[in-house]
Amino acid sequence: MKRIYLDHNATTPVHPEVFEAMKPYFLDIYGNASSVHEFGRKARVALEQARESIAKLFNCSPEEIVFTSGGTESDNMAIKGAAFANKSNGNHIITSAIEHHAVLESCHSLEQRGYEVTVLTPDAKGLISPDQLRQAIKPETILVSIMHANNEIGIIQDIPELAGVAHDLGVLFHTDAVQSAGKIPYTIDQLGVDLLAVSGHKIYGPKGVGLLYIKKKTNIRTLSHGGSHEFKRRAGTENVAGAVGLAKALEIGWRDMESETTRLNRLTSAFVNGVKNRIDDITIIGDQENRVPNTVNIAFEAIEGESIVLSLDMKGIAVSSGSACSSGAVEPSHVVLALGIPGALAQGSIRFSFGRHSDEADLDYILDVLEKEVARLRSISPLYSAK
Ligand SMILES: *Cc1c(COP(=O)(O)O)cnc(C)c1O
């Protein structure tokens, strides 16, 4: 059976060039980057080259890049690290209702330690406005965490504006940029953030590696203690192969961004038009102008998203409903709900996330299967009566 992967926001395959770049650091250059001998020195050189190449892309200094185990750790380090280090300045944190669980749960854990968290609700398109943020900032506010591109609906926030508001009022700004890396051209100075999280496996790099950008002089508390690795920001033997892979993945992401953006925009537009033409009673979720080119989220009335996921899977097509972290539980996506979509409709929302290997030639097959399966599920749904 044909297998079509439309779940690139959950994870991506490692790019062959990334795999090739990493290989020597498993087999030959396996030294501990902290060892003083030749084996260690060679590993150290690779690690620092990876850091430098990322710093060049981001237009920041290499000392501002800390390698981590992924997006989740980077978000935890940024939010808890900033909260703990700045406690004497206040205990208030602001985030948004459409964040990834890595951010929401980090904030939640701080609430249990006596911090106060304000969760901003986006408008119907999924956007947080600068005014809304300005009004939420209080004298006690120490950190704002708002994501760059959303993993479920693809919406892009105006990070330069939002970070500007926070800085005007002397507040640190963190952004989860896991879904924007390689999809939106940016440098750190353009975004104007203090902290920024990236993950390898969302951008055709390896799983289990990520980074946190920490602007020079930003006060954050170290969460993991041990050796003096990563500028004493994160203890633990460095994942040299992972860092090399992450750097390569970012380099390829930036290198191919223009052509991939054009290709994916065309592909997802054709997909959306196809769905609109063939299937009634659907809602396209979120702003269609302001989204990353690979992500489309559609709610199908009167069916459970989970049923669509399983039906499509039987036909070889991989998509997701809600966020991968909560699949298993049939709960509507917290992101779709935050846009004011009613619960029943949100239940039927599906994320289609296209990627490098998504082929226009597969579109007809995808649309055929989707049309047929939605019709079949609706024919057995007590909730559906065709208009
Ligand atoms: C996947 C994802 C994360 C978590 O990254 P991991 O490397 O899987 O821990 C965080 N934020 C967003 C927006 C994501 O899509």
Ligand as a Chemical Component Dictionary entry (heavy atoms), coordinates in Angstrom:
data_LIG
# 
_chem_comp.id                   LIG 
_chem_comp.type                 NON-POLYMER 
_chem_comp.pdbx_formal_charge   0 
_chem_comp.three_letter_code    LIG 
# 
loop_
_chem_comp_atom.comp_id 
_chem_comp_atom.atom_id 
_chem_comp_atom.alt_atom_id 
_chem_comp_atom.type_symbol 
_chem_comp_atom.charge 
_chem_comp_atom.model_Cartn_x 
_chem_comp_atom.model_Cartn_y 
_chem_comp_atom.model_Cartn_z 
_chem_comp_atom.pdbx_ordinal 
LIG C1 C1 C 0 7.746  19.314 19.042 1  
LIG C2 C2 C 0 7.634  20.633 19.686 2  
LIG C3 C3 C 0 8.261  20.883 20.913 3  
LIG C4 C4 C 0 9.028  19.818 21.651 4  
LIG O1 O1 O 0 10.262 19.526 21.041 5  
LIG P1 P1 P 0 10.977 18.119 21.362 6  
LIG O2 O2 O 0 12.306 18.249 20.701 7  
LIG O3 O3 O 0 10.125 17.065 20.760 8  
LIG O4 O4 O 0 11.081 18.005 22.835 9  
LIG C5 C5 C 0 8.141  22.137 21.470 10 
LIG N1 N1 N 0 7.439  23.101 20.847 11 
LIG C6 C6 C 0 6.838  22.910 19.665 12 
LIG C7 C7 C 0 6.094  24.030 19.022 13 
LIG C8 C8 C 0 6.901  21.666 19.043 14 
LIG O5 O5 O 0 6.285  21.479 17.879 15 
# 
loop_
_chem_comp_bond.comp_id 
_chem_comp_bond.atom_id_1 
_chem_comp_bond.atom_id_2 
_chem_comp_bond.value_order 
_chem_comp_bond.pdbx_ordinal 
LIG C1 C2 SING 1  
LIG C2 C3 SING 2  
LIG C2 C8 DOUB 3  
LIG C3 C4 SING 4  
LIG C3 C5 DOUB 5  
LIG C4 O1 SING 6  
LIG O1 P1 SING 7  
LIG P1 O2 DOUB 8  
LIG P1 O3 SING 9  
LIG P1 O4 SING 10 
LIG C5 N1 SING 11 
LIG N1 C6 DOUB 12 
LIG C6 C7 SING 13 
LIG C6 C8 SING 14 
LIG C8 O5 SING 15 
# 
